Amino acid sequence: MGVFKYITVLFILIECVLCKNRTGTPCSEDDLTGVCKRIYQCPYAVNLVDGEEKKAPTCAFDGLVRIVCCPSQNLLYRTGVLKDYFKGSNDGVIRSKDMTCRYEGKQPVLCCQNTPDIPDPPEPKQCPPLSQPKLKTKVQHFAWQKCVNYQRYFNKCISMNDHPNSFERINTCGIPNNNTVFRIFGGTPAVPKQFPHMAVVGCHNSIYTEDVDVIWVGGGSLISEKFILTAAHVLVENLHGRIRYAMMGTLNKTDTKSGILYNVIRIINHKAYQKGAKLHDIALLELNERVKFNEFIRPACLPVPGRELEKGLSIAGWGETDDRGKGSEVLLTASVNEVRHICENRFDSGTFTPESMICASGDVGTNSSDACKGDSGGPLMAKFTNLNCSYSIEGVVSYGPRCGQSVGVYTRVSYYLDWIVENVWPEEFRAYKEMIKNK
């Protein structure tokens, strides 16, 4: 009788293990999330086996029929003779300067001529100039010019009532200046318009709950009309697949109605980044359309030498607020300071390199401010003293010890300035260099 009970329990356990991989159950394979289906019900798997002669991701077998992990999203563009051209694509679409083509697994089925972006008109020449730091390289000059251009959306140039040909700048930022120290770890909410460059990035949810379409996994910073700066490990090492969405203009990441949701169409990891490594932890996300700037959504500046900055640094994010792993629904902010010597003493040279990383922590002897899991990819910021409501993105949240326990390590953005400019504004930067050369 005891043996019979043992066999029965063993049979039930085997059944429970097998039932997890039956048709209709959620599955995950590498960066693919989907549902287990019979292979003939999944065009993606059929293409892999017949066209690529590759093994399809398998859940189980039903007799001789393979049950495969069939992606919830259309991933046919990952197969076929032209698949290599679409490796960096999130949606099976490649975009060049002139054309946009959609791929359906065997060939491009539609290519369209791009409509050129219409730039905003320039400000009147009589507008009071903004400060110009002493810069050395063309990349630095170009990045600073972009920073100045974005000022027009809140540091507005308007004509004076009594003198229509005279202009002045009016600050429409609406954020009071204060020196209150906030903390993300157990922190205090940010206020509207405080960090208009903040973005939360996420993946399509096809597994955990039916009432949530997006799993938010990290942060980022808007740095242009179409690009968000973030950390490479957010894109490569999260457990929910490819980053597909970015939301801006809201303080509450669960309230999609108060923000603007964008699709991520291309990811650019730094070519030297390796999964699991700490070096070169930086990446770019390209959005599906130009962001319309306003006082709630606009880019931050990239770091260049000679800027006038306030003392201290800030971080912001929607990450964990305690060591139990609970994330914040609202945007939180913190104040930290650079403490290079601590990381140099604590980490070896293969983990921390001061040329490409920043070590920062809250005040020593306090319950230190810290960036936590879920804040990854968000900005380490310095506020300008001479540009209203503007931040320079000094670092990107990379890694650190347990939440709130000690220092955090951030990717140093200035080290990667050339890489950022050449990927975000390739055509504009080439034209700028030609203009400088011909002067």
C-alpha positions as CSV (number, residue, x, y, z in Angstrom):
1,M,0.0,0.0,0.0
2,G,2.9,2.4,0.8
3,V,4.5,1.7,-2.5
4,F,1.2,2.4,-4.3
5,K,0.9,5.7,-2.5
6,Y,4.5,6.6,-3.5
7,I,3.9,5.8,-7.1
8,T,0.6,7.8,-7.1
9,V,2.3,10.9,-5.6
10,L,5.2,10.6,-8.1
11,F,2.8,10.4,-11.0
12,I,0.9,13.5,-9.8
13,L,4.2,15.4,-9.4
14,I,5.2,14.4,-13.0
15,E,1.9,15.5,-14.2
16,C,2.2,18.9,-12.5
17,V,5.6,19.4,-14.1
18,L,4.4,18.4,-17.5
19,C,1.2,20.5,-17.3
20,K,3.3,23.7,-17.0
21,N,4.4,23.2,-20.6
22,R,1.2,22.2,-22.2
23,T,-0.6,24.1,-24.9
24,G,-1.9,27.5,-23.7
25,T,0.5,27.9,-20.9
26,P,2.9,30.9,-20.8
27,C,6.6,30.3,-21.7
28,S,9.8,32.2,-21.9
29,E,13.0,31.5,-24.0
30,D,15.9,34.0,-24.2
31,D,14.3,37.3,-25.0
32,L,11.1,35.6,-26.3
33,T,7.9,35.5,-24.3
34,G,4.8,33.7,-25.5
35,V,2.4,30.8,-25.2
36,C,3.0,27.1,-25.7
37,K,1.4,25.9,-29.0
38,R,1.6,23.0,-31.4
39,I,4.3,23.7,-33.9
40,Y,1.9,23.8,-36.9
41,Q,0.0,26.6,-35.1
42,C,3.0,28.8,-34.9
43,P,4.3,30.4,-38.2
44,Y,7.5,31.7,-36.4
45,A,8.5,28.1,-35.4
46,V,7.6,26.7,-38.8
47,N,9.9,29.3,-40.4
48,L,12.7,28.4,-38.0
49,V,12.5,24.7,-38.8
50,D,11.8,24.8,-42.5
51,G,13.6,28.0,-43.6
52,E,16.4,28.3,-41.1
53,E,16.9,24.6,-40.3
54,K,17.0,25.5,-36.6
55,K,15.4,24.0,-33.6
56,A,12.3,25.9,-32.4
57,P,12.1,26.7,-28.7
58,T,10.3,23.7,-27.2
59,C,7.9,23.5,-24.3
60,A,7.1,19.7,-24.5
61,F,5.9,16.9,-26.9
62,D,2.4,15.7,-27.4
63,G,3.2,12.3,-28.8
64,L,5.3,13.0,-31.9
65,V,4.1,16.6,-32.1
66,R,6.4,19.3,-30.8
67,I,4.8,21.9,-28.6
68,V,6.8,25.1,-29.1
69,C,7.1,28.5,-27.3
70,C,5.3,30.7,-29.8
71,P,5.9,34.4,-29.3
72,S,3.0,36.7,-28.5
73,Q,4.4,39.4,-30.8
74,N,5.0,38.9,-34.5
75,L,8.7,37.9,-34.8
76,L,8.7,36.6,-38.4
77,Y,11.2,39.3,-39.3
78,R,13.8,37.4,-37.3
79,T,13.7,34.6,-39.9
80,G,14.3,34.5,-43.7
81,V,17.1,35.6,-45.9
82,L,17.1,39.3,-44.9
83,K,16.9,38.7,-41.1
84,D,20.4,40.1,-40.5
85,Y,19.2,43.5,-41.6
86,F,16.5,43.5,-38.9
87,K,18.6,42.4,-35.9
88,G,18.4,45.7,-34.2
89,S,14.6,46.1,-34.9
90,N,11.9,45.8,-32.2
91,D,9.1,45.7,-34.7
92,G,10.3,44.3,-38.0
93,V,10.8,47.7,-39.5
94,I,14.0,49.3,-40.6
95,R,14.4,53.0,-41.2
96,S,17.0,54.8,-43.2
97,K,17.4,58.4,-44.0
98,D,15.0,58.1,-47.0
99,M,13.0,54.9,-46.7
100,T,11.1,52.8,-44.2
101,C,10.6,49.0,-44.9
102,R,8.6,46.4,-43.1
103,Y,9.7,42.8,-43.2
104,E,7.5,39.8,-42.8
105,G,9.9,36.9,-42.7
106,K,10.9,36.4,-46.3
107,Q,11.0,39.8,-48.0
108,P,10.2,43.4,-47.6
109,V,6.5,43.7,-48.4
110,L,6.3,47.5,-48.3
111,C,8.8,50.3,-48.5
112,C,7.7,54.0,-48.1
113,Q,9.5,57.3,-48.7
114,N,10.1,59.1,-45.4
115,T,8.5,62.4,-44.8
116,P,11.2,64.9,-43.7
117,D,10.9,66.4,-40.2
118,I,10.1,70.0,-40.2
119,P,12.4,71.8,-37.7
120,D,11.0,74.5,-35.5
121,P,11.6,78.1,-36.7
122,P,14.7,79.8,-35.3
123,E,14.4,82.4,-32.6
124,P,14.7,86.1,-33.5
125,K,18.3,87.3,-33.7
126,Q,17.6,90.0,-31.1
127,C,17.0,87.4,-28.4
128,P,19.4,87.7,-25.4
129,P,22.1,85.1,-25.9
130,L,22.6,82.2,-23.5
131,S,26.0,81.5,-21.9
132,Q,28.7,79.8,-24.0
133,P,31.3,77.7,-22.1
134,K,34.8,77.2,-23.5
135,L,34.8,74.0,-25.5
136,K,37.5,72.1,-27.3
137,T,36.0,69.6,-29.7
138,K,33.4,69.7,-32.4
139,V,31.3,67.1,-30.6
140,Q,31.2,69.3,-27.5
141,H,30.2,72.4,-29.5
142,F,27.5,70.4,-31.2
143,A,26.1,68.9,-27.9
144,W,26.1,72.3,-26.3
145,Q,24.2,73.9,-29.2
146,K,21.5,71.2,-28.8
147,C,21.3,72.1,-25.1
148,V,20.8,75.8,-26.0
149,N,18.2,75.0,-28.6
150,Y,16.0,73.1,-26.1
151,Q,16.0,76.2,-23.8
152,R,13.4,77.9,-26.1
153,Y,10.6,75.6,-24.7
154,F,10.7,77.1,-21.2
155,N,13.2,79.9,-21.2
156,K,11.1,81.7,-23.8
157,C,12.2,84.7,-25.9
158,I,9.3,87.2,-26.3
159,S,9.0,90.7,-27.5
160,M,8.7,93.5,-24.9
161,N,5.4,95.4,-24.9
162,D,6.7,98.8,-25.4
163,H,9.5,97.8,-27.8
164,P,8.4,95.3,-30.4
165,N,11.9,94.9,-31.8
166,S,13.4,94.3,-28.4
167,F,13.2,90.8,-26.8
168,E,13.6,89.3,-23.3
169,R,13.7,85.8,-21.9
170,I,10.9,84.7,-19.6
171,N,11.2,81.6,-17.4
172,T,8.1,79.5,-17.7
173,C,9.6,76.5,-15.9
174,G,7.3,76.8,-12.9
175,I,9.6,74.8,-10.5
176,P,10.5,76.6,-7.3
177,N,14.2,76.6,-6.3
178,N,14.8,74.8,-3.0
179,N,17.6,72.8,-1.4
180,T,15.5,70.1,0.2
181,V,17.3,66.8,0.2
182,F,15.1,63.9,-1.1
183,R,15.8,60.2,-1.0
184,I,14.7,57.5,-3.4
185,F,15.3,54.8,-0.8
186,G,12.2,55.5,1.3
187,G,12.0,58.7,-0.7
188,T,9.9,61.7,-1.4
189,P,7.9,62.3,-4.6
190,A,9.1,64.6,-7.3
191,V,6.8,67.5,-8.4
192,P,5.3,68.2,-11.8
193,K,7.8,69.7,-14.4
194,Q,10.7,69.0,-12.1
195,F,12.3,66.3,-14.4
196,P,10.7,66.7,-17.8
197,H,13.4,64.5,-19.4
198,M,12.5,61.4,-17.2
199,A,11.2,58.4,-19.0
200,V,10.1,55.0,-17.7
201,V,10.7,52.0,-20.1
202,G,9.0,48.7,-20.2
203,C,8.2,45.4,-21.9
204,H,5.1,43.8,-23.3
205,N,3.5,41.7,-20.6
206,S,2.2,38.3,-21.9
207,I,2.7,36.1,-18.9
208,Y,2.0,37.4,-15.4
209,T,-1.4,39.2,-15.4
210,E,-4.0,39.9,-18.0
211,D,-4.9,43.3,-16.6
212,V,-1.4,44.8,-17.1
213,D,-0.1,45.3,-20.7
214,V,3.3,46.7,-19.8
215,I,5.9,45.7,-17.3
216,W,8.0,48.7,-16.4
217,V,11.6,47.6,-15.8
218,G,13.8,50.8,-15.7
219,G,14.3,54.4,-16.4
220,G,15.9,56.7,-19.0
221,S,16.5,60.3,-20.0
222,L,15.1,62.0,-23.1
223,I,18.1,63.6,-24.9
224,S,16.7,64.5,-28.3
225,E,13.5,64.5,-30.3
226,K,13.6,60.7,-30.8
227,F,16.2,59.2,-28.4
228,I,16.3,58.1,-24.8
229,L,19.6,57.4,-23.0
230,T,19.6,54.4,-20.6
231,A,21.7,51.5,-19.4
232,A,22.6,48.5,-21.6
233,H,21.8,46.0,-18.8
234,V,18.2,47.2,-18.7
235,L,17.8,46.1,-22.3
236,V,19.8,42.9,-22.1
237,E,19.4,41.5,-18.6
238,N,15.7,42.1,-17.7
239,L,13.5,39.0,-17.4
240,H,10.6,40.3,-19.6
241,G,12.0,40.4,-23.1
242,R,12.7,43.3,-25.4
243,I,12.1,46.9,-24.3
244,R,9.1,48.0,-26.4
245,Y,7.6,51.1,-24.6
246,A,8.7,54.4,-23.1
247,M,6.4,56.8,-21.2
248,M,7.0,60.4,-20.4
249,G,5.2,63.4,-19.0
250,T,3.8,61.7,-15.9
251,L,4.9,61.2,-12.3
252,N,2.8,58.0,-11.9
253,K,4.0,55.1,-14.1
254,T,0.7,53.2,-13.6
255,D,-1.4,56.1,-14.9
256,T,-0.8,55.9,-18.7
257,K,-3.6,58.5,-19.3
258,S,-1.6,61.2,-17.7
259,G,1.6,60.6,-19.7
260,I,2.4,60.0,-23.4
261,L,3.3,56.4,-24.4
262,Y,5.8,55.8,-27.2
263,N,6.9,52.7,-29.0
264,V,10.6,51.8,-29.0
265,I,11.6,50.9,-32.6
266,R,15.3,50.4,-32.2
267,I,17.8,49.7,-29.4
268,I,21.5,50.6,-29.6
269,N,23.7,49.0,-27.0
270,H,27.3,50.1,-26.8
271,K,29.2,47.7,-28.9
272,A,31.7,47.0,-26.1
273,Y,29.0,46.0,-23.5
274,Q,28.9,42.4,-22.6
275,K,26.0,40.7,-20.7
276,G,26.9,40.4,-17.0
277,A,29.8,42.8,-17.2
278,K,29.9,46.3,-15.6
279,L,31.8,48.2,-18.3
280,H,30.2,50.3,-21.0
281,D,26.8,50.0,-19.5
282,I,25.1,52.5,-21.7
283,A,22.5,52.3,-24.5
284,L,20.1,54.3,-26.6
285,L,16.4,53.8,-27.5
286,E,14.9,55.2,-30.6
287,L,11.2,56.1,-30.5
288,N,8.7,55.6,-33.2
289,E,8.0,59.4,-33.7
290,R,9.3,62.8,-32.8
291,V,8.5,63.9,-29.2
292,K,6.5,67.1,-29.1
293,F,8.2,69.2,-26.5
294,N,6.4,71.2,-23.8
295,E,7.0,72.2,-20.2
296,F,6.3,68.6,-19.1
297,I,8.4,66.7,-21.7
298,R,11.7,68.0,-23.1
299,P,15.3,66.8,-23.3
300,A,18.0,67.2,-20.8
301,C,21.5,68.3,-21.8
302,L,24.6,66.2,-22.4
303,P,27.7,67.0,-20.4
304,V,30.3,69.3,-21.8
305,P,33.3,71.1,-20.0
306,G,33.0,74.5,-18.5
307,R,29.4,74.5,-17.5
308,E,28.2,76.3,-14.4
309,L,26.6,73.7,-12.2
310,E,25.2,73.6,-8.7
311,K,27.0,71.6,-6.1
312,G,25.8,68.0,-5.6
313,L,24.0,65.6,-7.8
314,S,20.5,64.3,-8.1
315,I,18.9,60.9,-9.0
316,A,15.3,60.1,-9.9
317,G,13.4,57.0,-10.6
318,W,10.5,54.6,-10.0
319,G,12.6,51.9,-8.4
320,E,12.4,50.1,-5.0
321,T,11.7,52.2,-2.0
322,D,12.8,49.6,0.6
323,D,14.8,46.5,0.8
324,R,11.8,44.2,0.4
325,G,11.6,44.8,-3.3
326,K,8.5,47.0,-3.6
327,G,8.7,49.5,-6.5
328,S,7.3,53.0,-6.4
329,E,4.4,54.0,-8.5
330,V,5.4,57.7,-8.4
331,L,8.6,59.4,-9.5
332,L,11.0,59.9,-6.5
333,T,14.2,61.9,-6.3
334,A,17.3,62.0,-4.2
335,S,20.5,64.0,-3.6
336,V,23.9,62.3,-3.7
337,N,27.6,63.3,-3.9
338,E,30.5,61.9,-5.9
339,V,32.7,59.7,-3.7
340,R,35.3,58.3,-6.1
341,H,37.7,57.1,-3.3
342,I,35.1,54.8,-1.8
343,C,34.6,52.8,-5.0
344,E,38.3,52.8,-5.8
345,N,38.9,51.2,-2.4
346,R,35.9,48.8,-2.6
347,F,36.0,47.5,-6.2
348,D,38.8,46.2,-8.3
349,S,39.9,47.9,-11.5
350,G,38.0,45.5,-13.6
351,T,34.7,46.5,-11.9
352,F,35.2,50.3,-11.4
353,T,37.1,52.5,-13.8
354,P,36.8,56.2,-12.8
355,E,37.4,57.4,-16.4
356,S,34.1,55.8,-17.5
357,M,32.2,55.5,-14.2
358,I,31.0,57.8,-11.4
359,C,30.8,56.6,-7.8
360,A,28.1,58.4,-5.7
361,S,26.4,58.2,-2.4
362,G,24.2,60.1,0.1
363,D,25.7,61.9,3.1
364,V,28.0,59.7,5.1
365,G,26.5,58.8,8.5
366,T,22.9,59.1,7.4
367,N,20.4,56.6,6.0
368,S,22.1,57.1,2.6
369,S,20.3,58.1,-0.5
370,D,20.7,55.4,-3.2
371,A,19.3,54.2,-6.5
372,C,17.6,50.9,-6.3
373,K,16.5,48.1,-8.6
374,G,14.0,49.6,-11.1
375,D,15.9,52.9,-11.2
376,S,18.5,51.3,-13.6
377,G,19.1,53.4,-16.7
378,G,17.8,56.5,-15.0
379,P,19.9,59.7,-14.8
380,L,22.5,61.0,-12.4
381,M,22.0,64.8,-12.9
382,A,23.6,68.1,-12.1
383,K,21.5,71.3,-12.2
384,F,22.7,74.3,-14.1
385,T,23.1,77.6,-12.2
386,N,22.8,79.7,-15.3
387,L,20.1,77.9,-17.3
388,N,16.7,77.8,-15.7
389,C,15.2,74.4,-15.0
390,S,17.9,72.5,-16.9
391,Y,19.9,69.4,-16.0
392,S,23.0,67.9,-17.4
393,I,23.0,64.1,-17.5
394,E,26.3,63.3,-15.8
395,G,25.7,59.5,-15.3
396,V,23.4,56.6,-16.0
397,V,22.3,54.3,-13.1
398,S,24.4,51.1,-13.5
399,Y,25.0,49.0,-10.4
400,G,25.7,48.9,-6.7
401,P,25.3,46.9,-3.5
402,R,21.9,46.3,-1.8
403,C,19.3,49.1,-2.0
404,G,20.1,52.0,0.3
405,Q,23.0,50.2,1.9
406,S,26.0,52.0,0.2
407,V,27.3,53.7,-2.9
408,G,26.0,53.4,-6.4
409,V,28.0,53.2,-9.6
410,Y,26.9,55.2,-12.7
411,T,28.2,55.2,-16.2
412,R,30.0,58.5,-16.9
413,V,28.1,60.0,-19.9
414,S,30.9,62.5,-20.9
415,Y,33.2,59.5,-21.6
416,Y,30.7,58.4,-24.3
417,L,29.8,61.8,-25.7
418,D,31.2,61.1,-29.2
419,W,29.3,57.7,-29.4
420,I,26.0,59.4,-28.3
421,V,26.2,62.3,-30.8
422,E,27.3,60.1,-33.7
423,N,24.3,57.7,-33.1
424,V,21.6,60.2,-32.2
425,W,22.4,63.0,-34.8
426,P,24.5,61.3,-37.5
427,E,23.4,63.4,-40.4
428,E,23.2,66.7,-38.5
429,F,26.6,66.1,-37.0
430,R,28.2,65.3,-40.4
431,A,26.7,68.5,-41.8
432,Y,27.9,70.5,-38.8
433,K,31.5,69.3,-39.3
434,E,31.3,70.2,-43.0
435,M,30.0,73.7,-42.1
436,I,32.9,74.2,-39.6
437,K,35.4,73.0,-42.1
438,N,34.2,75.3,-44.8
439,K,34.2,78.4,-42.6
